[in-house]
Amino acid sequence: MSFDKLHEECAVYGVSLNVDEAAGITYNGLLALQHRGQESAGIAVYDTDRLVCRKNLGLVSEAITNEMLTDLAHSKSAIGHCLYSGKGNSHECDVQPFVTEYLTGRIATAHNGNLVNGRGIKKRLIKLGVRFTSNSDSEIISALVAYNTVVAGSLEDGVAKAMNELIGAFSVVILSGDNSIVAFRDPWGYRPLCIGENSNGIAVASESCGLDSQGFNFIRDIAPGEMVIIRDGKIVTEKIVLTKEKRGLCIFEYVYFARTDSFIEGMSVFKSRFNMGKILAEECPADADIVCGVPDSGLEAAQGYAAQSGLPLVPAFVKNRYIGRSFIYPTQSQRETAVKIKLNPLRVNVEGKRIVLVDDSIVRGTTSANIISALKSAGAKEVHMRISSPPFKHNCYFGTDVDNEENLAANRMTIQGICDSIGAESLGYLSIDGLKRACDECQLPFCTGCFDGEYFIDDEILREYREGK
């Protein structure tokens, strides 16, 4: 597995309609959210008094076949999920949604995020006789909701009780056996979740681009700590279940994870990245001839850098869009070759030029080194690397896949050392303050723990999580 880019864990989607189109809309919604997870996908529907789930490994188009969609076609409500496993090992048992049966019903659950107290909850539920089939936090959430629903007497009360027990990041959609969809978000607001509507009903998605693509008009973001219940194409309950004094959206949603055309908490993802480039040009100017962005992660920030610096924005690469994902290659040499195949320098644009090369992050540095080497082989005179986020130094406990801290470039080397190792003439990072200013239209504070080690969860709980308790 390649850890030279950060990866999000997954996307969730849900629809409640007045027409039998839920499965197809969920399928297409997941296609719009495929950037958040490429290792597996699944859809669960409520179909004539039964809850049916189909899921498999692979991209959405691979995991959900035409035959499956035909089988799921007669449905007015559905939830879906696409997964990035987080550890490079995809297993069928971890594919979502999870279906949980209990004494009074059946639910399907899909989740985006990561629990830091999941192990303790799982141990407690096992003692109560609950069986688990996976290592997924999502199955723990599903089982906890089911258990509390039996105890409390209703799904609404069961979800509320579960939310008060869970610690960590959880944006969740649940499909119940009474044709209801329940959507809820953790009280810290780590991961996004939003609602849209059209004449046929209501949709819930990890990002607004998943709503736009299916003709749903964005209504609002689900608030941290809020539960929303949808039935028969209408919102029937909107309730803040719990609040936290400290809240923080993962700021890397703006840096890299989210699709450029999405809006999250009132802020355009495109505008935030353009702003990052502008502020980066102010903080880290360079004596150069042109500005180039690394496709696709650095393109918007490169536009901002060029606009602020006055340097021309020039494409430096042709991207091969038909090559597979680099992290599926079994050896490091093959992964590095795949990077070169994916991005071929445009010699006519870079030869003899002093280049400002903009990208979103450096994790280990191998990809940056390969790209810079390719540019210089194509005749680039100088390459000044500029990164539209701060140095990445710390683990994430809330759904972002990160290599061990000792492998992170910013922990092993000084900035000058990283610069030398990747073969650049200079290297500059956006400051944490600059990153926050670039995203200042966001209506929530930010979690910047991956940059500064400051988290909103109690240190003792995080220590126990790191120690595997």
N, C-alpha and C positions, 0 to 999 in steps of 0.2 A: 504494500500500500504506500502511496506517496503522501507525505505530510507537508509538501511544499506549498499547499494552499489549505486554508481553513475550510471546513465543511460544516454545513448545517445538518440537522438530523432528519427533518422531514417536513411535510406539509399536510394539512387537514382540509377537508372540504365537506360541506353538507348542504342539502336542499330539501325543502318541504314545499310541495307544489299542489296545484289543483288540476294538473294534467299528468298523464303517465309518461313523463320524460325524465324522471329523476336519475336513472342510471346513466343515460347518455350524457346528460348535463354534467353529472359528477365526473364521468370519464374525461370529457373535454376540459372541465375545470382542473383536473389533475394534470392534464397535458400542459396547461398554462402555468402550473406550479412545479413542473418537472425539474426546474433548476434547484429546488430545495432537496431533492432526493431521487436518485437514479438506480437504486438497487432492488427495489420491490414496490409493488402497488397492490391495492385491494379496494373493493367496493362492497358495501353491505346495503341491502334495500329492505323495505317493508312491502311485501307483495301478497295481497289478498289474505290477510290474517297470518302471515308467516314472515319471519325474519331470515333472510338468505344472504350468505356472504361468499364472495369469490375473490381469491387473491393468489399471487404467485410471485416468484422472483423475476427480476428484470425491469426494464423501462415500462411505463404505463402501456405503451402499444404492444409490448411483448407479454406482459403479465396478464392483461385483460384481453381475451380473444373475442372475436365476433360471436362465437358460440356462447361465451359467458354473457355478453351483453344481451344477446337474444333471450337467454334464460332469465335475465334480470329486468327485462323490458317493461313488464306491467307493474310499475312502481311509481308512487307519488312522493316518496321520501327516500333519501339515501344519504350515506356518508362515504367518504373515500379517504385514502391515505397513500402517500408515496414516501419511501424511506431511504435515508442514507444511514447505514447501520452504525456508523461511528467507530467500528473497530476493524473494518476491512474484511470481515468474515460474515457473509450473508447466509442466514439459515432460514429455511421455510417456516420453522416454528416461531420466528420473530416477526413474520409478515403481518401487517395490520390490514383492516380492523380486527380486534379480538372480540369473539362472541363468548359471553358469559351467561350461563344458565343458573337460576337460583329458584327458590321455592315458589315464588309468585310471578316469575316472568323470565324474560330474556333480553339482554342488551348487547349491542355492538359498540365498541369504543375505539376511537382513533386519537392519537396524542402527539403533540409536538413539544419537545423539551426534555428535561432530565430531573429526576427526583434525587434529593440528597438524603432522604430518610426512607427510601424505598425498601432497603434490606430489612429494617426493623418492622415495617408494616407487613412485609411478606412473611417473616417469621411468625408474627402474631396470627396472621390469617391461616397459615399452615397448621398451627396448633388448634385452630377452630375447625379444621377439616377441609379447608379450601385446597384444591389441587391446582398446580401451575404447570404449564407446558413449555414455558419459554423463560428467557432471562430478561424480558422486556419490562421496563417501568410501566408501559401502557397496559399490560395485562394486570399489573398490580393495581393500577387505578380502576380498571374495569371491575376487578374482584372486590375492591374496597367499596366502590359505589353500590355494587350488587348486595354486599353484606349489609351495608348501612340502610339500603332501601328496605330490606326485610325487617330490620330492627325498627326503623322509623315509620314504616308503613306506607311510604310514597317515594317515588323516584325523586321528586323535587327536594324532599327533606333528606333523602339519602345522599344526593349530590352535595347539598349544603354541608352535611356532616363530614363527608369525605374531604371537601375543600378545606375544612378547618383542621384536618389531620395531615394533609400533604404539605411538604416543604420542598421548594425548588421551583423549577419552571414547568408549567403545564397549561398549554392551550389545548382544549379537548372538545371533541364533538362526540355525542352519544346518540345512537338510534335505539329507541325502545320498542317493545312489542305492542305498544298502543299507538304506534305511528307518530310518536313525538320525537323531536330532535332537541337535545339539550346541549348548549354550547357554554363553556365556562373557561375563565382565564385566571391564572394565579394572581394573588394580591400584589405581587411585586411588579407584574407586567413585563416579565423578561421577553416573552415571545409575542408576536403580533397575532391578532385575530379580529376580523371585521365582518360586518353584515351588509347585505345588499337586498334590493327588492325589485320586482317587476310585476307585470299584470298577472303572472302565473304563480307567484309566490315569493319565498324568502330563501336566500343562500347565505352561507357562512363560509369564510375562506381565510387561510393564513395571510393572504395578501390581496389587495384590491384588484390586481391584474387578473386574478381568478374570477372575480365578479364581472369585470369589464368584458372579458372574452366571451361570457355567456349571456350578455345582455341584461345584467343586473345593475341597477343604479346603486352606487355606494350610499349607505345610510350613515354609518358611523363605525368607529372602532368599539369593540367590546371593552369595557373598562376593566382595569385590574380588579380582581376580586368579584367580578360580576358573573351571574348566571342568567342565561337567556333561554327560554323554552319556546319552541316553534311547533305548531300543529296545524295541519290542513292549510298550509300556505300562509299562516298568520302568526305573528308574535303574540303569545298569550301570557308570558311572564318575563319581566325584566327586573332583576333584583341584585343589589350589591350584598353579597353574602359575608364578606369580611374585608377589612382594610388593613394596610400596613403604613406606618409612619414613613418608612423609606420605600421608595419605588424606583424602578429603573429599567427602561427598555434596553436590550442589548444594542449597543451603538454600532456593532458590526453588521446589523441589518442594513444600515445606510451605507457602510463602507463597501460591502461585498455581497451579502447573502440575498437581499431582496432584488426583485427584477426592477429594472430602471424605470418602467412606466407605473410602478406602484406608488401609492400614497400610504404612509404609515403615521398614525397619530398627527395628522394634519400637515405632514411634511412630505414634499415630493422627493422621491429617492433620486431622481435625475438632478434636481436642483441642489440637493445636499452634496452630491458628488462633484458637480460643477463648482460649488462653493469651496469644497475641499481643495480643488486644484487652484483656485484663485488665491486662497490663503496660503497654500503651499508655495506659490510663486512669490508671495510677500515675505514669507519666512525663510525660504531657501532659494534665492535667485541663482541663476547660472549664466555664465558667459558662453552663449551657444548660438547656433544658427537656426535650429528648428526644434519643435516639440513633437514628440511621438508618444502615443499611448500603447500599452501592451494589450492586445485583444484578449478577451473583451473587458477584462476587469479594470483596465486603466483608462479607457477611452473617454469617459465623461470628465474625469479629473484632468486629463490632458487638455480637453477643451477649455476648462477653466484656467489652467496654467497658461495656455497660449493667450487667452483673452486678457489676463492680467499682465503678462510679461510683454505682450506686443510681438512675440515671436510667432512665425507662421506655424500652423498646425499641419503636419504632413503625415500621411500613413506610412508606416515603416515595414509593415508585414502584410502578406497575404495569408489568410487563415484557411487551412484545409478543414472544411466542416464535415468531412466524411470519415475522419479518423476516429477510432474509439477513444474512450476516456483513458487518460494516461495512467491512472492508478490501478487499472486492471492488469497491467503487464507484470509478469512474475519476478523480473529482475530489475535492478536499478539501471543497468546499462540499456535495457529495452525501454524503460520509462524515459530515459534521457533521449534516446533516439526518437521516441514518439513525440516529445516536445519539439524537436527539430522538424519533424514531418508536419506537425500542426501549424507551425509558424515559420514561413519562409520569408526572409528579408527582401524588400523591394530595393534592389541595388541602385536603380536609377534615382531613387529618392534619398538614399542615405550615403552614397559614396562621396567621400571627401567632406562630409558634414560633421559639425559638432552638435551632438544630439542631447536634448533633455528627454530622458525616457521615463515615463510616468506609469507606475503600477500601484495597486491598492495595498500591498503588504509584502513583506519578506518573512517567511517562516524559518526555513532552514537555509535557503539561499541557492540551492542547486538550480532551480528554474531560472532565476535571475542571471546566474553565471552563464548558463547555456544561451540565453537570449542575447546577452551582451557579447558573448563570443561570436554568435551568428552575425550580429550587426557589424562587428569589426572585420569578420571574414568577408563581409560584403562591401568593405571599404570605408566604414564609418571612421572618422578621424578621432573623435572623442565621444564617450558616452557618460553623461551625468545622470545618475539614477536619482529619481525623486519618488517618494512613497507617500501616498495620501492618507496615511494613518500613522500613529506613533509606533515605536518599536514594540513588538509583541513579545512579552516576557513571562506571562503567567498562565496557569491552567484555567479552563472554564469548567464550571460545575453545572451548567444550565443548558446544555444541549449543543455546544460547539465542540467539534472533534479536534483535539489538539495533541500534538506529539508530546513526549516527555519534556519537561522544562529544560533538562540538561542538553537536549538536542536543538533547542531554539537558538537561532543565530545570535539574537540580542543578549542571550545569557552566556554565550561562549566567547563573544568577541566585543570589542569596542566598535563604535560606528565606523571608525577608520579601518579597523580590522575586517569588518564586513565588506566595506568598500573595496579593500584590497583583494578579498577572497572572491568577489564576484567580478573583478576586473574592470571596475568603473573608475573614471577619473575623479568623481566626487559622489557623495551620497548624502541625501537630506531627507528627514522625516517630518511629517506634519506633527505639531505639538498636540497634546491632549486638549489644551485650551482652544487651539485653532480648530480641532475636530468638533468640539462642542459648539463653537461659533458657527461652523459651517452648517450645523443641524439645528440652529436656534429656533426654527419654527415648529419643532417637535413639541407636542403638548405634555410630554412626560420628561422627567429627569432621565439620566442615562446610567447604565451599568458599564463601567470602564475597567472592570477587574482584570481583564486580559492584558491591559497596559500598565495599571498601577497597583494591582493586587488588592484593591479595596472592593469588598463584596457587601451585599446587604443582608446576607444570612449570617447568623451567629457563628463566631469563630470556632466554638466548641463543637457545633454540629458539623461544620466543614471538616474539622480535624477527625472526628469520628468517621465521616464519610471516606476521607483519604486513607484511614487505617482499616477500612473494610468492615466496620462494626454495623 
